[in-house]
Structures are given as structure tokens and as C-alpha cells.
Amino acid sequence: MTTRTYSIKGMHCASCAAIITKKLSKVEGIKEVNVNLATEKAVLAFDNNALSEEAVNEVVSKYGYTFAAEPLVESGYLQEKASMSNALLLKEEKRQELQEQLLKVQFALPVALVVFILMMWDISSSFFSFIPHLPVSMEVLNIMFMVIATFMVFRIGAPFLHALWVYLKSGAASMDTLIGIGTLSAYVYSAVVTLIPSLREHLHLPDYTYFDVTIVVIGFVLLGKYLEARSKMKTGEAIEKLIGLQAKSALVIRDGKEVEIPVEEVRTGDAVIVKPGVKLPVDGIITEGYSSLDESMVTGESIPVDKMVGDRVIGGTVNKQGSFTFTASMVGSDTLLARIIMMVEDAQGSKAPIQNIADKIAGVFVPVVLILAFGTFIIWLTLGSVLLGLSVALPFALSGLIGILVIACPCALGLATPTAIIVGIGKGAEYGILIRNAESLEKLSAVDTVVFDKTGTLTTGNPELSDIISLAKDSSITSLLQLAASVESRSEHPLAQAIVDAAMKEKITLKEISSFEALEGAGVSAVIDGVSIRIRKPADAEKHNPAIEKLEKEGKTVVIIEKNGKSEGLIALSDTMKEDAKMAVAALHRKGLKVIMLTGDNRSAANFMAQQAGIDEVIAEVLPQEKAAIIKELQAKGNKVAMAGDGINDAPALAQADVGIAMATGTDVAIESAGITLLKGDIRKVAQAITLSRATMRVIRQNLFWAFIYNIIGIPLAAGALYPLWGIFLNPVFSGLAMAGSSVSVVSNSLRLKTKKL
């Protein structure tokens, strides 16, 4: 059994994904098909002996799609490089396709808007005497519209005609199929009555044309498609940034010499040397030396971690001070960072794409409309000819056929989602809520559980001095801070800066020091005014001191200040909670949402923080690679989960969640893995984003109602269902009016979102 990933060309909507899945599932030898609209990729599990790549393409090419296999390389680093190269190539192709779409939109949209205005003017002047008629004769306008419509249908709208051709060959209907049928029908009818007026007169057909309808539909639908394609361009940027975090080279000992080699050549067991400021190339165990590592890019925790002999180190983290040597234990695709990359890829690939209601019903709607249109035509020709005569029945038959196809033309259907999304996303931007695509907005409206990372999301992400406790009667808090800051001003340890910053904030003058010494793994010492000052970590026996025990339970880092070997005081440093965290949680509770904290921090510290914020549940001491699995567990229980985070360790969970919410103050990878980004890291905007998503989805549902209500009422009228009883027959011109009316209703309703207060 072989499992391969393919990039798909030609896939535009949810029904495209359904067509590919349905057709490939029937192919002998293919055991499993997973098509993802968001990433435009398919994962196939098939019998390699029974099926070739050429055979797969032969199947999908019938429906207008092309499969391109992703590179298959055994080595982890080589595979990542090959994947990156292929991703860049595909991205460039997509960029070119997007540019072509933009050129079409830049031509079609202004033309469509002008024609739409003229169409509404002409229709309005027929009903309201105070509105003057168009200054151009209808004959001249028809010729102008016919020239424009010809170009729009056969050049700009060629993909819609192709979709119609695919439907005629295979029966596979998409949104494009419906657009193709409606626009082509309106165009052909209009061209016939314009170019052969004698035929129109002979058959007693009305002199109305639908070139304007054709132009408007194509122009507006193209705009929606361009906006959708532009949002898809962001797919895969999280993977690119993650791969970019890996070190490019490593300094190893080979044959007794220090040699710099490409990171992909590092092997398990190699002795790797790490100097200050250098990014670690792979995972391993320290064998010599001591340092402090910034692991925030992987763990999300802001406080640097002291490392000594025997401790595990992670590739991609940064050495802050000192040099050390470690033995490589995990290389290539086995490193933690490489596994996070694969987890993000898996999570993105497993996401269900947005199922647009219009696309889901297209497969049923198209054949139903065709049956109704041609059924109407046949009934009027047969039964109508018997009762009314052919000369009377034929105009009714043709009017019914064209009227149904025109009124069913999905202009409003195509606008229902894009217009609401455009306004909703714009509204979000005003509030500092950046929404990547419609999928994120739709899924956020259904969320019932919000999961927060702790560090950088609920907290500031920067260690600060939180407590100073005097242990001696003659030592004041100010004097203790002065001594500690004076000594730490010479230290390179990352936590030292937090102590110095606290003294500067209090405008404390630092003292002159001498005999400064950094004690490896044991703190720092110096002499001030002839007194020996030492700042160190508590020994194991001292951790039972009630004051120290209490501070550490709150997740704080504690150091002891000594004078001449006697403990004088304690200083505690911690990552403090954001001021608005409690308000944000309360706002989510008012919306009926459950709030969970998910963190790698120790349980007691996490519980202390959660109690302060009013959080419902705490899941603590979680390894970075376990976060996505916990999100999966919550989803398996039926929860719709939004995950808010800011670190690289959060990226897989953000991608796995129904909606990922990133802090703009966090890492680029977290932002690229999320569907929504909150500017300034303001977590109160989570509740606002949910309010906006619910309002937008409500407008979309209303839009779809207006898009269909005209069809539900208009199609029977266009078919002549009321003619036998009351002599009412909907002239095709009113079908065009209904189409325009539904479009105006949809756009106007979407604009109401601008007035929504979040």
C-alpha cells in the first residue's frame, strides 16, 4: 500500500473536492481519498501495483483537474528541502494564476458595475414616470452590450463554459456549471433575437435581451472567486517559516578537529559544539559545559532555561550565554522541530474545508433547474399548442425556458457569501481582528470551547520582578533590590535584566562592585563596600522554606540574596498575567463558552494563574508535541474548539483546532498557522471576534434566503404555473429584475454589518 500527497490544479469550490473524492473512490486500487480544498491537495492510499500516477491523472483530467505528486524522499532534511522547493514552485504558479485572475477582474468588474447601473436605470424608468429614459436608444445599447457580452462569455467567462462542458460529459456539476448554463442561455437567446429580428417577429417573441444580465453575473462572480483565491495564497506559509527556523549548519568534532558541516550531515552520536548566540542544529544531551537556552520559540515559555551536563537540548533553540558540547540524539525528521513541522502539515491537511451552501446544493439545483426549464418548454409546445395554438404557445414556451434559466442564474447566490465576508473582514480589521478567510469566520461562529495557551497569551510573556521578601531585620526591600541589581548588572543571565529593570523603574542608584564572578550553575557573586554579596538559586533543603515553597507553587523563579554567607532576602521573578485576561474570560463566559488553559508550565503555577483569571479547566505540564493531540481529544468529544496561542509550540494546536487564534505579538509561525490574528495581543478581542463571526454567518444565511426566495417565487411564475388560473405569466424581463433585486437585497443586507458594534 502506497500513500502519496498530490497538489491539485483546477479545483475552485467545495463541489470540486466532492467530485474528485467521489470519482477517485470508485477507482479500483484506491483504498482511501482525502481531498483538502484549503490546501488544494489530495492524499491517496492505493495499491502501487494496481494503479499508477498516470492512471490517477487519467481519471481526474476528464473533469478538468490535474494531479502533481509531491516529492518522495526518505531523509527528513532532504524531504523538507524537496517539499520546500516544490511548495515554492507551486506558490509561484498560484501567484501567476492569481495575477491572471486580477487582470480579468480589473476589466470585468468596472464594466459590470456600469452595466448594472444602466440596467437598473432602464428597468426603473419603465415603472416610474419621474425617472427619465436612457439617453441612448435600446438598439444602440443592445449592440454595445452584445459586443461586451461576447467577450465576457467566451473570453473572461471561459472557465464557466468549460464547467458546463464537463457537466454535459460527466454529469459533475459545480457552482461554475450553474453560472455557465445561465449566462450562456441568456447570451444565446439575446444574440438570436438581436441578430435575427425577423425570427423574433415570426415567433412573436418579446424584444427584451439579457446581455446586461450576462455581463453583471460574470463580473460579480469573478470578484468573489478572486478574493477566495487570494486568501488561499497564505496556505503553507506556516510550514515555510517553520522550516526556516532550522539551523543551516553545525560545528561538530570529526577526527579530533572542529568542522562546520551542513545540518543535514549531522549524524546520531556526533559531538556538537555550541557557542554563544548560536541556534542549536539538532536535539541532544549536554556532555560538557553549562549555559542558559532561550527555548521560547519551541516551548512558548519566556523565561530562559539553565542547562548543564546531562540535560536535554532541542534543535532550533538559541544559546544565550556560555559554550557547551552535546551529543546528537535526534537528527533529521526525528528532531522536535521537524516533528512539529509534520504535525502542522497533518493538521492543515486534515481540516474539513468550508462547505459553502451554494456549492453543496449546486449538484441538485442544476439538474432541477434544467428539468424545470426544458419541461416547461415541452409542456407549452405540446399541451399549450393543443389549447392555444402553436403561434401563441411557442412564445410562451421560449419565454418560460429563458425566464427560468435567467431567474435561476446565481448572481445573488454567488454574492451571498463574498459580500458578507468582505464587510465582516473589514469590520474585524477596524477592531484589530485580522481574519484570514471565510472558513475561519464560519467555524468561529460554531465554537463552544476556547483553549488558551498561558505564556504570551494570558500572560505578558516577559519575566518581571514580582516579589522581594526580607529575611533579616536590618535589610529593607529597597536595599535588597539595590544590592541584587548592582551585582546582576554585570551578569549575562537573561533573568538578571529583569532585576536591573525593576531597580531602574524604582530609580534606585546602583553601587560600585568589585570581584564579580559568575558561578557556573550556582549564580553570581561580587563585593560591595567590602561586603561579599551572592545571588543564587535555593538549595534543595531550602525549598521547604514556607515562603520559597509558596512562591514556587505560584510558578515563580526564586533567588536568594546573601551577605557574607548569610541569607538576607528573597527575590521572585515571574511572567505576569495580562491586565485584561480576567475581563476576556468573563466575556467568553457570558457567551456560554467553556474556557480551558493549556500549558507546559507546572500544574500548581497553572492552577494559580487560572484561578486569578476565572478559567474553567487547566491542562498543565503538556509537552509541545502533545498540545495538538489534546485539541483532537476535545474535538473527539464533540466540542468545537478555538485555540489561542503565540508560540511555535502552539502552531500544531492552532492548525488542528477548528479555529486558530494567534497573538500578533507572538511568533510568525503561530500567526501563519492561525486563521485569526489579534493585533497587540489583546485577548479581549477573542470574544469580539466570536460576536463578529456569529453576526456575519447570520447575514450570510439571510443572504442565501434572499438569493433563493426569488427563485422559489419566480421560477413557477416564469414557467407559467399561474397562467391557467389568472392569466399571469412572468415576462423574462421580470426575471432579470428579480435577479437584480436579489443582488441588491444581498449587497444591502451585507452592508448592515458595518453598523454592528462588537
N, C-alpha and C positions, 0 to 999 in steps of 0.2 A: 504494500500500500504506500503510495506517494502523496505527500501533501505539499502543494505549491501555492504561492501567492502570485496573483496576476493583477496588473494595472489594466483598467478598462477605459477605452476611448468610446465616446458616443453615448454615454449614459447621462441623462439630464434630469430624470424625475424618479419618484418612488415606484411608479409603474414600470419604468425601465428595469429597475432592480428586480421587481417581481417577475417580469418577462424572462430575464436571464436565469433567475433561480428556477422558474417553472420549466423552461426548455432544457436546461442542463441536468436537472434532476431526473429527467426521463431518459437520459443517455446511458446506455449500458456501459458499466465500468466505473461510472462516477458514483461514489458512495455518499459524499456529503458536499453541499454547496453553501457557502456563506458569502453573500454579496453585500458590500457596505457602500451605501450611496455617499456618505460623508467623505470617505477616503478614496472613493472611486476605485476600490479594489475588490477582488474576489479570492477567497481561499477555497481550493478544491482538494478533496481527498479522493484519489482514484487509483485504479489498478494500472500501474505503469505498463504492464504487458498488454493490457487490453485497450489502452487509449493513449494517443499521442497528443502533443500540444497542437499539432496541425489539425487534428480531428476536433479538438475543442473549438478552435477558431472557425472551423468549417460550419459548426453548429450556430455559433453566435453571429457570424457575419451575415447570415440570412436576415437578421433583424436589425442590421446596421451598427453592430458593435464589433470592436477589435480587442483581443486579449494580448498583453505583452507580459511574458514571465519575468518575475523578479529574479535577480542573480541568486544562485545557489552555491554558496561557498562554505566549506567545513570550518575553517578557522574563524574564531569570534571576531578578531580585529579586522581580518580581511573581509569578512562578511559585512561588517559595519561600513567599511570603506566602500565596498561594492554597492551596498544599499544606498549609501550617501550619494555616490556618483550617479546611480540610477534615479534617485529622488531628484537630484539637481537637473538631470536631463528632462524628466517628466515635468518638473516645475517650469522649466523654460518653454516646453511645448504648451503647457497650460497658459503661460503668460502670453504667448503668441496668439493662442485661441481667444484669450480674453481681449487682447488688443483688437482682433478682428471683430469681435462682438461689439466692442466700444465704438468702432468706426460705423458699424451698422446702426447702432442706437443713436449716434450723433447725427446721422442722416434721417433715420426713420421717425424719431421722437418729435423733433420740431415740425416736420411735415404733418405727422398725426395730430399734433395739437392744433395747428392751423385748420386742418380739415375738420376736426372735431368742432371747433368754434363755428365754422361755416355751416356745418351740418345742423347744429343746434339753432343757428340763426335762421336757416331756411325752414326748419320744422316749426319754430316758434312763430315766424311771420305768417304761416298758414293758418294758425289758430288765434293769433292776437292781432287785431287791426292796427293797434298803435305801433307795432314793430314793422319797419319798412322792409320791403323785399330786397333780396341781394341785388347789388348794382350790376352784376354780371348775369347774362342770360343763362338759363339752365343748359341750353345746347352747348355753349362755350365751356361752361363749368364741367359738363359731362365729359367732354373731350379731354380737358385738362386732368380730371380725376382718373380717366381711363389710362392715360399715359403713366401717371404716377402709380396707379394700382397695378399696372402690368409689371413695372419694375419691382414694386413691393412684393407681389405674389411670387414671381418667378426668379427673382434675384435675392432680395432680402429674406423672403419667406420660404426659400428653397427647402430648409430643413423640415418645415411643416408638410410640404408636398411629399418629401421623402418618407415621412412618417405615415402619410396616407397610403403611399405605395406599399410600404411594409405591411400595413394593416390589410390591404387588399390581397397581398400574397400569403400572409401568415395568420391573420386574424388577431395579431398582437396590437392592442390599442393603448395609446398613451395620451397625455394631455395634448401633445403635438398633433396627434391624429385628429382630434376634435377641431382644433384650430384649422388644420388643413382642409377638412371637409367643409366647414362653414365659410372660410374665406374663398376657397375655390368655387364653391357653389354660387356664392354671391357674385363673384367676378364673372364666371361664365354666363350666368343669366344676364347680368348687366351688359356685358360685351355683345351678346346676341341682340338684345333689344335696341342697343345703340347703333350697331353696325348694320343691322338688317331691319330697319323700321317697317318695311313692307310686311315682314313676317309678323311683327308685333301687331300691326293693324289688322292683318288677316285673321290672327288668332284672338283678336280683341284683348290683348294683354295691356296691363297698366304701363304707363310710360316712366315709372319710377326706376331708378337704378341704385345699386348698392356698392359702388366703387368707394364711397366715403366710409362705409362700414368696414370694408376690407382693409383700407389704409389704417384706420384707427385701431382695429383689433391687432394687426401685426405690430404696429408701433408700440402700443402699450404692453403687449405680452413680451416683446423683445426687451423692454426695460426691466421687467421683472426677472427675466432669465439672466440678464447681465448682472444684476445685483446679487442673484443667487450664486452665479459662477465666481464673482469677485470674493464672496465670503469663503468659498471653498479653497481659494488660493492659500489660506492660512493653514490648511491641513498639512501636518508633517513638520511644521516649524519647531515644535517642541522636541521632536526626535533630532533634528539638525542641531539644535542648541545643546542637547544632552551629549551628543557625540562630540561636539566641540569642546566640552568640559574635560575630556580625557587629555592626559599629558601626551605630548608628541614624542618625547624621548626619555631615557632613563640612564642614570650613571651607575654602572654595575662593576663588580670586580671579576675580571676574567684573566686567568693565568697570573694572578698576583698583581694585576695592574687595573687602575680605574679607567674604564672605557665607556664612552657615551654611545648608546645604541638606540635605534628606533624602538618605541614601546612595544610594537608587535613582536619583537625578537626576544623580549624578556621571557624566561622560562621558570617554571616552578623550581624553587631551591636556589635561585640566583641571589647573591648578596647585593642589595641595592643601597646605594649611599644617597642620603637626602640632606641638602644644605638649606640654610635659612631662606624663606620666601619661595621655595620650590614646591610645585604641585607633585603629589605622590603619583607614580605611574601605575602601580598595581596594589593589590591587597597583600598584607603580610604580617610578620611578627617581628618586633624590635629585638635585635640581638646585642646592640651596643649603643650607648648614648641615652640622652634624655631631651625631651622637647615639649612644646605646647602646640597642639594642632587646632586649626580652625576647621571644624567639621560641619559648620552650619550649612554648607552647600549640599550636604548629603543628609544630615540628621535634622536640620532646621533649628537646632539649639544654638543660641547666640554665644554662650559662654565657652571659650576655648577649653580644650581638654588636655590635661597634662598626661604625657605618655612616657613610660620608662621600659626597661628591659622586660620582655615577656608580654607586653601589651600588643593588642591587635591594631593595625592601622589600615585605613581604607583609601584605595586609589581615587584620585580626584580631589582629596582634601589638601589643605595648604599648610606647610610647615611654617610656624610663626617665628620660632627662635631656636638656636642651637642646631647641631648636626647630629645625625644618628644613622645607624645602619640597620636594615631589616632584611629578613629572608622572605622572598616572594612565595606566597602560599596559594594565591588565586590570580590567574592571568587570563588574558583574552576575554572570552564571553562568560567566564566564571566570576569575574570581579563584581562587586556590589553595584557599581555604576552601570556596568554592562547589563546586569540583570534588571536594573531599574529601567534602562532603555527598552529592553524586551517587554517589560511589564506595561510600559506606556503604549507601545505598539499593539500589544494584545488587547489592552483596554479600549483603545481607539477603534481597533478593528472589530470588536465585539459589540460596539454600540449600535442600537437599533436606530436607523435613520428616521428623520421626521416623516411621518406618514400624512402627507397633505391630503385633506379630504377630497379635494378636486381630482387629484391623481387616483385615489383609491376607487372613486366611482366612475372614472373615465372608461374603464373596461366594460361597464354595464351601460353607461349613459350613451356611448357612441352607437352601439347596435340598436338600442331602444329608439334613439332619435332617427336613425336610418329607417328602421321598420315603420315608425310612425309617418315619416315623410313620404316614403315610397308607397306605403299602404294607403295614405291619404290620396296620393296621385292616382293610384289604381282604382280606388273606390269611386272617386269623382268621374274618372273616364268611363267606368262600366255602369255603375248604378246611376251616376249623375247624367250620363248620356241618354239612358233609357227614360228618365223622368223629365230632364230639362232640354235634352238635345245636345249634340256634340259641340256646337258653336258656343253654347253657354257653359257647358261643363268643362271644356278644355281650359279656358282662362282660370276657372276656379281650381282645377287640378294643378296647374302650374303655379298659381299664387299660393296654394296650400303647401306645395312641395318647397318652394323657395322661402315662403314665410316661416315654415317650421325650421328649416336649416339655418336661416338668418337669426331667428329669435333664440335658437339653441347655441349660436356661436358664442363661445365662452369669454367674452371680453371682461365682464364683471367677475366671472369665475377666476380668470387669470389675475385680476386686480385684487381680489378679496384678501389674499394673504399679503402680497408685497406692499400694498399701500399701508396697511395697518402696521406691518413690521417696520417700514421706513419711518413712520411717525413715532412708533414706540421706541425704536432705537435712538432716534433723535431726542426724544423726551428723556431717555435714560442718560444720554450724554450731557444734557443740561444739568443733571443731578450728579454727575461724576460716576455714572454706571455705564461702563463700556460693554456692549453686548455683541458677541461675535457673529451670531447667526440666528435664524428663526428657530432652529432646533432647540437651542439653549433656552430661548424665550418661552417656547411651548412647554418644554419639560419642567421649567421652573414653576410654572403655574400649578403643576400637579404635585409638587414636593410636599411631603408631610414630616420629614425629618431633616434637620440641619446639623451637620457634623463640623465642628471647629477644630483645627489644629491649635495648639496652645501658643508656642513661641512665634512671635512676629504677627500673629493673627489676633489672639485675645490679649497678648502682651506686646510691649513696645519692641522687643527683640534686641534690646541693648542692656547689658548689665549695669546696674546703678547701685550706689551705696544705700542700703535700706535701714541698717541698724548700727548703732555704736553703743556698747554696754561697758561701763566702767566696773572693774573688779577690785579697784583699790580706792580708798577714801581720798587720797591726795591726787587722784587722776581725774580731771574733768573730761567731758566729752570733746570739748574744743582742743584741749592739749593732746588727747589721744589721736584725733584726726590730724593735728599738725605734725606729730611725730611720724605717723604712718605715711602721710603724703610726702613728707620730706625724704624718707627712705625710699618710697616707691617711685619717686620722680626719677631715680636712676635705673629703675628696673625696666626690662623689655617685656615683662609678662603682660599679656593683654588685660588682665584684671587690675593691674597696677594703675592704669589710666583712669579707671572708674573712681579710685580713691583720690587721685590727684584732682580730677574734675570736681569731686564733691568739695574738696578744700578750696578750690578756686571759686566755686559758687558761693561759699561762705566768706570769701575774701580773706582767707587765712594766709598769712605770710609764712613761707617755707623757711626752715632753718638750714644753715650750712651743715653739711655732713662730711665725714671722712671715713676711710677704711671700708668703703662699700664692698659688699661681697654677695654674689648670687649663689645660694647654696642649692646644688642640684637636687631637685625634688623635695627640698626642705624649706624653701622660702628665701628671704633676703635679710641681710644684717648691715648695720652701719654704726658709726659712733657720732653722737650729737652732744655737744657741750661736755665731752668726757664720759658720757653715759652710753653703754652698749645697748643698742635697740635692735630687736629682732622681730620680724613678722613671719609667721609660719602657720602651717596647717595644724589643726588639733591632732594629737596622737590618738590612737585607738582608745586608750584608757580615758582620755579627756572627753570623748564623745558622749559619755554617760552623764556629764555635767548637765543639769536640767536646762540651763539657758542655751547651751550648744545644741542639745537634743531638740529643743523646741524650734530653734531657728532652722535646723536641717530638715525637720519634718515639714516645714513650710517651703522647702525646696531652695533654701538659700545657701550660698557658699560662705563658710565661716573661716576667718583667720584670727590668730591670737597675737596681741602686741605684748612683747616682753621688754622689761627694763632690767638690765644686769641679771638676766636669767629668771626674773620673776614676772608672772603673768599680771599685766596691768589692765587689759581690756579686750573686748571682742569687737570685731568689725564683720558685718554680714553684707553680702552683695547678692542682688537678685534681679531677675527680669521682672519688671513691674507691670501690673495689669493696665491696659488702656483705660482711660477715664470713661470712655463711652461703652465699655464692654457690658456692664450691667444693664444699661439702657437698651442696648441692642438685643440682648437675650430676652428682656421683658417685652420688647416689641414683637419678637417672634412668638412668644407665649400667647400674646393677645391674638395672634392669627391662628392659634390652635396647633402650633408646630412643636415637635419634640426637639430638644437641643442636647447634643452629645459633644463631649470633649474627647478628642483622640490624640494622644501624645506619647512620645517616647520617654517622657520625664518619669521620675519615680512616683509611685501611687500616692504617697502622703502629700507631696508637693502639689500634685494634680488635684487631689481632693480639696486641699486648702484653697486653691485658686478657683475651682468650680463652685465651692460654697460661697465665695465672695461674689461671683457673677450670677448665681442662681441657676446654674446649669443642672439639667435633669439627671444625666448619667455620665460617668467617667470611664474611659477605656485607656489605661495607662501602661507604661513600660512596654510599648509596642515597637518592634524593630521596623526600620524604614520599609523593608520589603513586605511587611505584614499588613500595612495600612490598607492597601488595595483589597486584600483578602477579607478584611473586616467590613469594608464597604460592600463587598459581594455578599457577605453573610447577612447584612442588614437588608439588602435588596432581595435575597432569597426568602426573607420573612414577609415580603410583600411591601416593604417600605419604599417610597420614592425619595431618594437621598440627594441632598445638595451638600457638597463638601467645600469648606472654605479653608484655604491654606496659603502659604507663601514660600515654602522651601522646596528644594529639589526632591527631598524625600517625600513631599506631598504630591509630586507630579503623577505617579501611577494612580493614587487615590482620586485625584482631581479628574483624571481621564476616565476612571472606572465609574465614578459617581454619575447619576443621571444628569446632574449639572455640577460643573466645577466652578468655584468662585475664587479668584486669586486677588491678593492684595497688590496694588500697583507698587507698593514699597518692597515687595518680595523679589524673588529671582525671576529672570526672564523665562526660565523653563516652566516654572509654576504658572506664569501668565499665559504662556503658549499652550499649556495643557488644559487650561480652563476655558469655559465658554463665556464667562463673565469676569470682568476685571473691575475692581473698586478703586477709584482714584484716592490717593492719600491714605490708603489702608483703613478707611473709615468703615468699621463693621456695622454701623447703624444702617448703612446703605443696603445690607442684605435684605432687611425687611422691606425697604423701599423697592428693591429690585423685584421682590415677590409680588408686591402690590401692582407694580407696572406690568409684570408678566400676566397676572390674572386679568387686569383691565384690557390688555392687548388681545388676549385669547377670547375674551368676551366680545370684543369688537369684531374679531375675525369670524366668530360664529354668527354674529349679526350680519356681517357682510355676506357670508355664504347663504344666509336666509334670503337676503335681498337679491342675490345673484340667481337663486333658484325660483323665487316666488314669481318672477316674471315669466320663467319657463313654464311653471306649473299652471299659471293662468293663461299665458299667451299661446302655448302650443295647441291646446284644444280649440281656442278661438281661431288660430291660423289654419287649423285643419278643417274648420267649418262645422264644428260639432253643434253650434247653436243656430246654424242657418236653417235647418228644417223646422225649428220651433219658432224662432223670432226673426229670421232673415238676416241674422248678424254674421258677417264674415270679415275676419281681420285682414285688412289690406296689408300687403308686405311692407308698406311704408310705416305702419304702426309697429311692425316687428322691429324695424330699425329704431323707432322711437323707444320701444321697450328696452332694446339693447342699450341705447344711450342713457335711458332713465336708470337702468340698473347700475350702470357705470357711475353716474353722478351720485346715486344713493350710496354706493360703496365708498367712493372717494370722500364724500361729505361726512359719512359716518366715521371713517378713519381719522379725519382731521379733528374730531372731537377729543381724541387722545391728548392733543396739545393743551387742553384745558384741565387735564387730570392733575390733581395735587397728590404727591406721593408722601 
